[in-house]
Amino acid sequence: MLPPCVMKVLVSAILYRSPPRIIHSDRGSEYASLDYSALIQTVGIQQSMSRAVCPWENGHQESFYKGFKIDLGELVAEIYQTIHYYNTSRIHSALSMAPRKFAALVSV
């Protein structure tokens, strides 16, 4: 079955934009599913897929997602570091100590 997020994105794109003549993708299970194929055929879109074991056919998309994954990874690391600093080092003005130290004192 087609993941709901893929269906939602495709339907949203079609509602707000004219459907493309062709949709190209890799051979991921969501794009190879019967539900996905049926949906795009229903709205008159031709399906195009990369050949098996040919990731270079999606070079622009793979390049974009590679950068996105790196940026996302850096964002997650920054969030973790901020939370760690907030809980272990930053002095909370009302407590006069870091929250983790206060929690340790209260739990004893």
Secondary structure per residue as TSV (DSSP state, phi and psi in degrees):
chain	resnum	aa	ss	phi	psi
A	1	M	-	360.0	145.2
A	2	L	-	-71.0	130.0
A	3	P	-	-58.3	136.6
A	4	P	H	-55.6	-34.9
A	5	C	H	-65.9	-36.6
A	6	V	H	-66.8	-44.7
A	7	M	H	-61.8	-45.5
A	8	K	H	-62.0	-44.7
A	9	V	H	-64.3	-44.2
A	10	L	H	-64.9	-46.8
A	11	V	H	-62.4	-42.8
A	12	S	H	-61.2	-43.4
A	13	A	H	-62.4	-41.7
A	14	I	H	-68.8	-35.7
A	15	L	H	-67.3	-35.6
A	16	Y	H	-99.7	-10.3
A	17	R	S	-138.2	159.2
A	18	S	-	-67.5	139.0
A	19	P	-	-61.7	140.3
A	20	P	-	-71.0	162.5
A	21	R	S	-75.4	-34.5
A	22	I	E	-134.8	140.2
A	23	I	E	-117.6	123.3
A	24	H	E	-107.9	138.2
A	25	S	E	-149.5	176.2
A	26	D	-	-82.4	-168.8
A	27	R	-	-99.0	32.7
A	28	G	-	-60.0	151.9
A	29	S	H	-58.3	-34.0
A	30	E	H	-68.0	-32.2
A	31	Y	H	-85.2	-21.4
A	32	A	H	-90.9	-4.7
A	33	S	S	-69.2	152.7
A	34	L	H	-64.9	-36.0
A	35	D	H	-61.2	-45.5
A	36	Y	H	-64.2	-48.1
A	37	S	H	-59.6	-42.6
A	38	A	H	-64.5	-41.1
A	39	L	H	-63.3	-48.6
A	40	I	H	-69.3	-32.6
A	41	Q	H	-67.9	-35.6
A	42	T	H	-61.3	-37.0
A	43	V	T	-94.7	8.5
A	44	G	T	80.3	28.3
A	45	I	-	-100.9	135.7
A	46	Q	E	-85.4	133.3
A	47	Q	E	-91.8	133.1
A	48	S	E	-128.1	132.8
A	49	M	E	-130.5	148.3
A	50	S	-	-61.9	152.3
A	51	R	-	-68.3	154.1
A	52	A	T	-57.8	139.0
A	53	V	T	58.7	38.2
A	54	C	-	-131.1	62.8
A	55	P	G	-63.5	-22.4
A	56	W	G	-67.5	-14.2
A	57	E	G	-71.0	-17.4
A	58	N	G	-110.8	35.8
A	59	G	H	-53.7	-46.4
A	60	H	H	-64.3	-43.3
A	61	Q	H	-67.2	-44.3
A	62	E	H	-62.7	-39.2
A	63	S	H	-63.0	-44.1
A	64	F	H	-61.3	-49.1
A	65	Y	H	-67.7	-32.4
A	66	K	H	-60.1	-48.9
A	67	G	H	-62.4	-39.2
A	68	F	H	-64.2	-43.5
A	69	K	H	-64.0	-39.3
A	70	I	H	-64.3	-47.2
A	71	D	H	-61.4	-41.8
A	72	L	H	-64.5	-40.8
A	73	G	H	-62.5	-40.6
A	74	E	H	-65.8	-39.0
A	75	L	H	-62.5	-46.0
A	76	V	H	-61.2	-41.7
A	77	A	H	-63.1	-42.7
A	78	E	H	-64.5	-40.8
A	79	I	H	-62.3	-45.7
A	80	Y	H	-59.4	-46.3
A	81	Q	H	-63.1	-38.9
A	82	T	H	-65.4	-45.1
A	83	I	H	-63.8	-42.6
A	84	H	H	-61.0	-46.1
A	85	Y	H	-61.5	-46.0
A	86	Y	H	-58.6	-42.4
A	87	N	H	-83.1	-26.2
A	88	T	H	-112.3	-26.0
A	89	S	T	-120.1	-38.4
A	90	R	S	-68.9	132.2
A	91	I	-	-82.7	121.2
A	92	H	B	-79.7	128.3
A	93	S	T	-61.5	-38.5
A	94	A	T	-75.1	-25.0
A	95	L	T	-97.7	-19.5
A	96	S	T	59.9	27.0
A	97	M	B	-164.7	170.1
A	98	A	-	-69.8	146.8
A	99	P	H	-55.4	-38.2
A	100	R	H	-65.5	-39.8
A	101	K	H	-65.1	-42.5
A	102	F	H	-61.5	-44.0
A	103	A	H	-60.9	-38.3
A	104	A	H	-65.1	-38.8
A	105	L	H	-68.6	-40.6
A	106	V	H	-70.2	-34.3
A	107	S	H	-79.7	-8.1
A	108	V	-	-81.4	360.0
